[in-house]
Amino acid sequence: MTKEYLFSQMTLPPELVEDLRRQNPWWEGRALPELPSHRRHLVGQIQRRLEWKLAPIVAVRGPRQVGKTTAQLHWIEDALKSGVEGRRILRVQFDDVREMGGFDSPILRLADWFERTILGSTFNEAARSGRPAFVLLDHGLRASWLQERIPLDIAGLREHPELTGVAGHLAESVTGALLFTIEGLDVAHFPERPDEPEVDFVLTIGVKRIPIEVKYQARVDPMRDTEGLRSFIERAVNNAPFGLLIVRDDSPRILDPRIVALPLSSLMLLR
């Protein structure tokens, strides 16, 4: 694509378009900023989360100046080297695009513009064609959906039962994030197969494997909600001595002695 075609439909303020062009030099085949040669482990974690496809978003949180931005740029550099086309990557450093303050839904407006002007298709069309787009937002979510408070405590969920489903997804993300912080621990996702149910996480410790399922609802069915764990344990090739069921509290009674029910609050003590 030529520069004229790329930027012929400027539906955003010209100053903002120039900011986006500067932040996304790969759209025009230009080089990224010079980056440190050393890659932090966070870069690999981001890639693994994307490969798992547990959710269409990976959130990296932390204080300023700890390397989140550099990790984003390292990931982009790796993606481009692996063959991802530059037009499939949008990165927005919100600290440097003050023009977004006039939009009611800035992320949606940026997505609209990116689909039409750079990507050349909708995100869904790109994904269905096997060439998904990637959107990296730096400090962009602080003023949007991450400000919504999702309770994980029992009292909060009793008060807001409508948030139980969202809390379950959040509990799964919290569990995965914690496991990834444990040095030397191999963490993987076990996807559903024709004759095997999905398992949220599988830990490999030496020659042993430990399956983990997160069931964060008020009532846990001792049979239905442990199916994935039992199936994994029963296959001798997996060499799994037991499984972990991460739950909301310590009330579930699991009769299978190979499965240990552990409240998320207890797991978080590993921090």
Secondary structure, DSSP 8 states (H G I E B T S, - for coil): --HHHHTS---S-HHHHHHHHHH-GGGGT-------SS--HHHHHHHHHHHHTSSS-------TTSSHHHHHHHHHHHHHHTT--GGGEEEEEGGG-GGGGG-SSHHHHHHHHHIIIIISS-HHHHHHTT---EEEEES-STTTGGGS----SHHHHHH-GGGHHHHHHHHHHHHHHHHHTSTT-EEEEE--BTTB--EEEEEEETTEEEEEEE--SSS--TTGGGHHHHHHHH-GGG--S-EEEEESSS------TTEEEEEHHHHGGG-
